[in-house]
Amino acid sequence: MMNLLKYKYALTGTLLALGNLYLSYLFRYDLVPLKLPFTLVENLLFLDNPIYNYGGFFIDGSEPTLKRLPTVLILIYLCYILYKYLLKKNTRLQNIFAILLLGGVGGLTLDILSYGNVCDWIGFMIPGGRYYSMLNISDLMILISAPFASLLCIKNIFLKLMAFSFSIIVISANSYYHFVTIYKMLF
């Protein structure tokens, strides 16, 4: 029992990643018991039929490509690093953000390795707008946890700044279509 407690945070992050893969499976094979589209927050967030994303951080996602290989290798390495990190003694906040990041990055990685693409099924729309964009729970977990994890979990100031900058760049790249949605609505 004591050995299992050593792995509780790493296992929690892994279970979140597997949960994200399971949600992807449900939406891919139309096993969601809801009638889609289903409104979560009136005129803002909704569940919809999935859209498949073949892109990476900075790659056009319209079709599968070998250019995604570096992204996949980075995701696999990041999962490994986060898993190892969660085996060490950390503060509660460090563990929370590292668990969320492992769940998000692991979910994307498992989705890509299992299906060759990422399944986006949460719609985002500005109230009154005509355009919307799609994402998934893994994306949300990364968007929320990456900046905090980079600041809280890394001790070396230079690496901390690099990781924080990278997380902001990835968030910006991931948020590009969300900003396009806002831009098209305003102009």
C-alpha positions as CSV (number, residue, x, y, z in Angstrom):
1,M,0.0,0.0,0.0
2,M,2.8,2.4,0.8
3,N,4.4,1.8,-2.6
4,L,1.1,2.7,-4.3
5,L,0.9,6.0,-2.4
6,K,4.3,7.0,-4.0
7,Y,2.6,6.8,-7.4
8,K,-0.8,8.4,-6.6
9,Y,-0.1,11.7,-8.3
10,A,1.5,10.1,-11.4
11,L,-1.4,7.6,-11.6
12,T,-4.0,10.5,-11.2
13,G,-2.4,12.3,-14.2
14,T,-2.3,9.1,-16.2
15,L,-6.0,8.4,-15.4
16,L,-6.9,11.9,-16.5
17,A,-5.1,11.2,-19.8
18,L,-6.9,7.9,-20.2
19,G,-10.2,9.7,-19.4
20,N,-9.5,12.2,-22.2
21,L,-8.8,9.3,-24.6
22,Y,-12.1,7.7,-23.5
23,L,-14.0,10.9,-24.2
24,S,-12.4,11.1,-27.6
25,Y,-13.5,7.5,-28.3
26,L,-17.1,8.3,-27.3
27,F,-17.3,11.3,-29.6
28,R,-15.5,9.6,-32.5
29,Y,-17.9,6.7,-32.6
30,D,-21.1,8.7,-31.8
31,L,-21.5,7.0,-28.4
32,V,-22.4,10.2,-26.6
33,P,-25.9,9.9,-25.2
34,L,-26.7,13.5,-25.9
35,K,-28.4,14.9,-28.9
36,L,-25.6,17.1,-30.5
37,P,-25.2,20.0,-30.6
38,F,-25.8,20.4,-26.9
39,T,-25.4,23.8,-25.2
40,L,-23.2,23.9,-22.1
41,V,-23.2,27.7,-21.6
42,E,-25.8,29.6,-23.6
43,N,-24.4,31.1,-26.7
44,L,-20.8,30.4,-25.6
45,L,-19.8,26.7,-25.1
46,F,-21.5,23.7,-26.6
47,L,-20.8,20.1,-27.4
48,D,-20.9,19.3,-31.1
49,N,-20.0,16.6,-33.6
50,P,-16.3,16.0,-33.6
51,I,-13.8,17.7,-35.9
52,Y,-10.5,15.9,-36.4
53,N,-7.3,17.9,-36.1
54,Y,-4.2,16.5,-37.8
55,G,-2.0,19.5,-37.0
56,G,0.7,20.1,-34.4
57,F,1.7,23.3,-32.5
58,F,2.5,25.3,-35.6
59,I,1.3,23.0,-38.5
60,D,-1.8,23.3,-40.7
61,G,-4.2,20.7,-39.4
62,S,-6.1,19.9,-42.5
63,E,-4.5,16.5,-43.3
64,P,-2.1,14.0,-41.8
65,T,1.6,14.8,-42.3
66,L,5.1,13.7,-41.2
67,K,5.7,17.2,-40.1
68,R,3.7,16.2,-37.0
69,L,6.4,13.7,-35.9
70,P,8.5,16.3,-33.9
71,T,5.3,17.4,-32.1
72,V,4.5,13.8,-31.2
73,L,8.0,13.1,-29.9
74,I,7.9,16.3,-27.8
75,L,4.5,15.2,-26.4
76,I,5.8,11.7,-25.5
77,Y,9.0,13.2,-23.9
78,L,6.9,15.7,-21.9
79,C,4.6,13.0,-20.6
80,Y,7.7,11.0,-19.5
81,I,9.2,14.1,-17.7
82,L,5.8,15.0,-16.0
83,Y,5.3,11.4,-14.9
84,K,8.8,11.3,-13.3
85,Y,8.2,14.7,-11.8
86,L,5.0,13.5,-10.1
87,L,7.0,10.7,-8.4
88,K,9.0,13.2,-6.4
89,K,7.9,15.1,-3.3
90,N,6.3,18.5,-4.4
91,T,3.9,21.0,-3.0
92,R,0.2,20.6,-3.4
93,L,0.0,23.3,-6.1
94,Q,2.9,21.9,-8.0
95,N,1.2,18.5,-8.0
96,I,-2.1,19.9,-9.0
97,F,-0.8,21.7,-12.1
98,A,1.6,18.9,-13.0
99,I,-1.3,16.4,-12.8
100,L,-3.5,18.6,-15.0
101,L,-0.7,19.1,-17.5
102,L,0.1,15.4,-17.6
103,G,-3.7,14.7,-18.1
104,G,-3.9,17.1,-21.0
105,V,-0.6,16.3,-22.7
106,G,-1.1,12.6,-22.1
107,G,-4.7,12.8,-23.5
108,L,-3.5,14.5,-26.7
109,T,-0.6,12.1,-27.0
110,L,-2.8,9.0,-26.6
111,D,-5.3,10.4,-29.1
112,I,-2.6,11.0,-31.7
113,L,-1.0,7.6,-31.1
114,S,-4.4,5.8,-31.1
115,Y,-6.1,7.5,-34.1
116,G,-3.5,9.6,-35.8
117,N,-5.3,12.8,-35.0
118,V,-7.0,14.8,-32.2
119,C,-10.8,14.8,-31.8
120,D,-12.1,18.2,-31.0
121,W,-15.7,18.3,-29.7
122,I,-16.2,21.3,-27.5
123,G,-17.4,24.3,-29.5
124,F,-16.6,27.9,-28.5
125,M,-18.6,30.8,-29.9
126,I,-18.7,34.5,-29.1
127,P,-22.4,35.4,-28.3
128,G,-24.0,36.8,-31.4
129,G,-21.2,35.6,-33.6
130,R,-21.4,33.6,-36.8
131,Y,-18.1,31.7,-36.4
132,Y,-17.0,29.2,-33.9
133,S,-13.9,27.1,-33.1
134,M,-13.5,23.6,-31.6
135,L,-11.3,22.1,-28.9
136,N,-11.3,19.3,-26.3
137,I,-10.8,18.7,-22.6
138,S,-7.1,18.0,-23.1
139,D,-6.6,21.4,-24.8
140,L,-8.4,23.1,-21.9
141,M,-6.2,21.3,-19.3
142,I,-3.1,22.4,-21.1
143,L,-4.2,25.9,-21.6
144,I,-5.0,26.3,-17.9
145,S,-2.1,24.4,-16.4
146,A,0.9,24.9,-18.6
147,P,1.8,28.5,-17.6
148,F,1.3,27.7,-13.9
149,A,3.2,24.4,-14.0
150,S,6.1,26.1,-15.8
151,L,6.4,28.8,-13.1
152,L,5.7,26.5,-10.1
153,C,7.5,23.3,-11.0
154,I,10.8,24.3,-12.6
155,K,13.5,25.5,-10.2
156,N,16.1,26.9,-12.6
157,I,15.1,30.5,-13.5
158,F,16.4,30.2,-17.1
159,L,14.5,27.0,-17.7
160,K,11.4,28.4,-16.0
161,L,11.4,31.4,-18.3
162,M,11.9,29.2,-21.4
163,A,9.1,26.8,-20.3
164,F,6.8,29.7,-19.5
165,S,7.6,31.4,-22.9
166,F,7.0,28.1,-24.7
167,S,3.7,27.5,-22.9
168,I,2.5,31.0,-23.9
169,I,3.6,30.3,-27.5
170,V,1.8,27.0,-27.6
171,I,-1.3,28.6,-26.0
172,S,-1.2,31.3,-28.6
173,A,-0.8,28.8,-31.5
174,N,-3.7,26.7,-30.0
175,S,-5.8,29.9,-29.5
176,Y,-5.2,31.2,-33.0
177,Y,-8.6,29.9,-34.3
178,H,-10.4,31.1,-31.2
179,F,-9.0,34.6,-31.8
180,V,-10.0,34.3,-35.5
181,T,-13.5,33.6,-34.2
182,I,-13.5,36.8,-32.2
183,Y,-12.0,38.8,-35.0
184,K,-14.5,37.7,-37.6
185,M,-17.3,38.5,-35.2
186,L,-16.0,42.0,-34.5
187,F,-15.1,43.0,-38.1
